[in-house]
């Protein structure tokens, strides 16, 4: 039986695998990828970056992600999940460390690129490991719980930024140490061997029924979310709500993101189509609400909670959708999906930077909210079943 089609659960492995997977996603996404947006105002000041250059540097992490996820999908099939997951943690540690010691904008950009690449490496092996070693009855929930690690990472990075915003190098050094420790944990928790997927032939790529709509939906999510991930801190700070508010909003985004672990059961109950439309509308509301209420603490915190919960839940919906669309090759489906999310973010990052220079940060947030509403029109399947999407 191909591992991706159901494999066999290993007693005692499932819970430790899921916990280690949550920690790896938390560090790769929360620290290596999204913490750049949290520290963007300080980094822009330190390296004299314009909003346009800030967006370009931020986009570098997403470009690295796009390049890495294709490689990860191939390596997961050849090496098995553990080696690739450890590679993800190692790359994240290296990239974060480069940011911590960056003497120039060039080294900063390289660090952001390398760190962002780690997220592209991490998702396929973890999805394949869950598909291989977690019992089928708990698999969808396990996938979305691991995916919700992003919220935990953001939740941790917010208070760190509040305490160490001016000492940003120390903050990034701390992120690097934590990521290295998590990498060691992953090496112990993910079983060795067991190639993630068998190449059993048949229809592949975008020729799989439903794959094009899945790809379009993922791209729309990436494009619609990038304004907040890159410039959300600047928007809140510009609103004049106080120095404490921007890190607090970021922390709330992460905390609400943990609710994304519920995406699996919600999809089982309502189907992908209904869940996707509702959550994309919430994403639009959170994005626009952050721009409109940036100067009002209660409004900004509420908007951050809506955005964070919707974003992580949406990525969880796409993850379940992907593993059902590619039931025999889950790493390939997840690779395609998260590649398209990152592609939307890579395209969007420099565009929102340019848009901010030409108009305003609040203006690009409103445009991003409009993109989310358009993305809600992508038609997903009405119900996800074990037979496929």
N, C-alpha and C positions, 0 to 999 in steps of 0.2 A: 504493500500500500504506500503511495507517495506520502511523504510526511505532511505535505500541505493539505491533504484530503481528510486528515483526521488523526493520523499517527496513533500513538498510544500514550496515554497519560502515565507519568511516572510518580508513584506515591512519594509525597514529601517534597517534590520538586516544584509543583505549581505555585504555592504561596511564596516561596523564597525567590523564584524566578520573577513573579509579578512585582514583588517589593523591590528587587534589584532593578527591574525594568523601569519602574516608576522613578527611582533615584537617578538612573542614567538619563531618562527623558528630562527630568527636572534640571539636571546640570547642563545637559547639551542645549536644551531649548531656553530654560530660564536664565542661565548664566551666559553660555557661549553665544547664543543668538539674540535674545531679546533684551539682555541687560545693556546692550549698546544704546538702545532708545532711552533707557532710564538715565544713562550718564551722558547722553548726547549734548545737553547744554554745557556741561563742564568740559567735555572733550572738545567741543567747538571753540570754547574760550581758550583752552590750553594750546590748541594747534591752529588757532585763527581760521576756522572753517566757516564758510558761508553756509546758509541753509541748503543751497544747491549742492555744495561739496559734502555736507553732512548726509544728504540723501544718497549721493553717489557712493560714499564710503559704506553707508548702511546697506545699500544695494549689493555691495561686494559680497557680503555674507550670504545673500540669497543666490547670487551667481555661483558661489562655491557650493552651496547646497545642491543646486541643479546638476552641477558636474559630478558631485559625489554620489548622488542617489542612484544614478545609473550604474556606477561602479559597484556600489554596495549591493544592488540587486543581483549582479553577476557573481560577486564574491560570496554572497550568502549561499547561493546554490552550489558553489564549488567548495567552499571552506566549512560551511555550517555556521549556525548563528553565533556561537561563543566567540570565535576569533574575530568576526566582523564587529560584534558589539564591543569587544575590548579595543579594537582599532578606533571605534567611534570615541570612546572615552579618552584614549591617548591623544587623538587629534584635537579634541576639545581642550584638554589640558594644555597642549602646546600653544594653541591659538590664544587662549585666555592669558597664558604667561607672556606671550608676545605683546599683547595689549598692555599688560601691567608694566612692562619695561620699555615700551615704545618711546624712542627719543625724537621721533618725527612723525609727520602725518603719513608718510609712506609706510613706515613700519606699522603704524596704527592700522592702516588699510589692509596690510598683509595679515595682521593678527585677526582682524575682523573677518577676513576672507577665510582663513584657516579655521577659526572657531566656528563660523557659520557652516562650514563644510561638515562638521561633526554631526549635525542634525540630519543631514542627508544620509550619512552612513548608519545612524542609529536605528531609524524606523524600520527598514526592511528586516534586519535580523531579529529584532524583538517581536515583530508581527509573526515571523516564521516560527520563532521559538514558542510563542504562545499557541500557535496553531499545531505545533508538533507535540508539546509536552503538557498542555493544560486540558483537562477533561472537556469533552464537547459541550456539555450542559452549561459550563461556566466560561466558555471561550469568548463569546461576544462581550460579556461583562469584563473579563480580564483584559481584552484588547482596549476597551475604553478607559479602564482604570489606569493602565500603563500610559495611555495617551494623555490622561489628566495630570500626569507628572509635570507637564508644562506649567500648570497653575501653581503647583507647589514651588517650582523653581522661581517663578515670578514673585510669589508670596515671600520667599526668603530674601530675594534680591532687593525688594522694596525697603525693608528696615535697614539693610546694610547700606543702601544708598543714603538713607536719611541720616545715619550716623557717620558715614565716611564719604559724603559727597565731595568735599574739598580734598580729601585724602584718597582719591579714586584709585591710585596705584595700589594702595594697601587693600582696597576692596577687591580689585581684580586678582591680586595675589592670593587672597583668601578664597576666591572662587576657584582658582587653579588648584589649590591644595584640596579643597572639598571634592573637586572633580576627579583628581588623582585617586583619592580614597574610594570613591564610588566605582572607579574603573577596576580596582582590585576586588571589590565586592562582586561586581559583575563576572569577573573571571572565575570566581568561586561558585556563584549561584547558577549560572547557565550551564547546562550539561555539555560535555564535550562530544564531538562526533555528531552523527545524525545530520547528514546534509539536509538543508532546509527544504529542498524541493527536488522532485524528479522531473526531468524533461520528457514528458509523455507524449509530446507532439500535439496536434490539433490546432485550433484557432488560437492566435496569440495577438498581443498588442492591441491596437485600437479596433481590430476586426471582431473582438469579442462583443457580443450583444450588450449594449448599454455602456460600453467603455467611452465612447465619444462624449456622451452626456455627463458621465462621471468626470472626465477630464475638464470639460467646460465649467462644471460646477466648482471643481477645485481651483481652477484659474480665477474664477470670479471671487471666491473667498479670499485668495491671496491678494488680489487687486483691491478689494474693498477694505481689507484690514490694515494695509500698510501705513495709512496716514496716522493711525493711532499708535501703532507699534514704533514708528520712527519719530514722530513729532508730538505724540500725546503729552509728553512732559513739557514741551515748549508751549503747547496750547494752554495747559493749566497754569503754568507760570505767568504767561502773558495775561491771563485773566485777573491776576492780582489777588488771588485768594490766600496768599501767604506762602512762605517757603516750605512749610510742612505739608502743604496740600498735594503737591505733585507726587512725592514719594508715597503719600498715603493713598492716592488714587491708584498708583501702580500696585501697591500691596493689595488693595481691594480687587483689582483686576485679576491678580493671581489667586486670591482667596476664592473669588466667585468661579474662577476657572476650574477649581477642584470639582465643582458640581458637574463638570463635563463627564465625570465618571458615570453619570446616570444616562448618558446618551444611548448606551446599548439597550437597556430595558425600555426606554422611551421609543426607540425605533421598533423594537419587537411589538410594542403596543399599538403604535399609530402608523408605522410604515415610514419609509424614507421620504416619500413625497410630501406628506403633511408636515413631518418634523423639519425638513429642509426649509420649506416656505416660512414656517413660523419662526425658526431660529434666524434666518437671514433678515427677516423684518425686525427682530430684536437687535441684531447686529447693527442695522441701519439706525435704529432708535438710539442705541448706545453711542454710536459715533457722532451723530448729529447732536445728541444731548450733551456730550462732552464739550463740543464747540459752543453750544448755546449757553451752557451753565458753568463754564470754566471758572468764573469768578465767584460762584456761589458754592461753598463747600458741600452742602447737602446734595445739590444737583450734580456736582462733579463726581462725588463718590457714588451716587446712584447710577449715573451713566457709566462709570468705570465698571461697576458690578455687572450691569447688563451686558456691556461689551465683552468682558472677560468670560462670563458664563456662556454667552452665545458662541464666542469664537472657539473655545475648547470643545464645547458640545458639537459644534459643526464639524470640526476636524475629526471628532469621534464618529459622527454619522458617516463621514466619508470613508473612514477606516473600515467600519463594518461593511459599508456598501462595497468597498474594494475587495475585501476578502470573500464576499459572496459573489462578486462578479468574476473573480478569479479563484474559485474554490480549490483547484489543484495546485495553484501557484500564488499563494497569498503574498509573498515578498514582491512578486512582480506587480500585482495589483496595487499594493501599498506604495511601491516605488513610483508607479505612474501617478498615483493620486498626490503624493506629497511633492513629487517633482512639479506638478502643475500648480500646487499651492505656492511653492517657492518661485515658480516662473512668474506668477502674477505679482508676487512681492518684489521680485527682481526688476520687473518692468515698471512697477508702480513706484518704487523708492525714488529713483531720479525724477520721475514725473511729478511726484508730490513736492520734491525739493524745488523743482522749477516752478511749479504752480504757486508755492509759497512765496517765491521771489517776485512773481508777476502779480499775484493777488494778495492772499493772506493765508495764514495757517488755518483759521476757521473756515475759510472758503474751500480749501482742499478737503477738509473734514466733511463738509456738506456734499461735495462731489463724491467722496468715498461712500457716503451713506446712499447716494443715488445709485452708485454701482452695485451696492448690496441689494437694493430693491430690484434692479434689473437681473441680478444673479439669482434672485428668488424664483424667477420665471423658468429656470432650467428644470426640466421635468424629470424627476426621479421616479423610481419604481414605487408603486403604491404600498407594497409590503415586502419586507425582506424575509426570506425563508431559507431553510437549509438547502434547498434545491438550487439556489442561485438567485441573482438579483433580478 
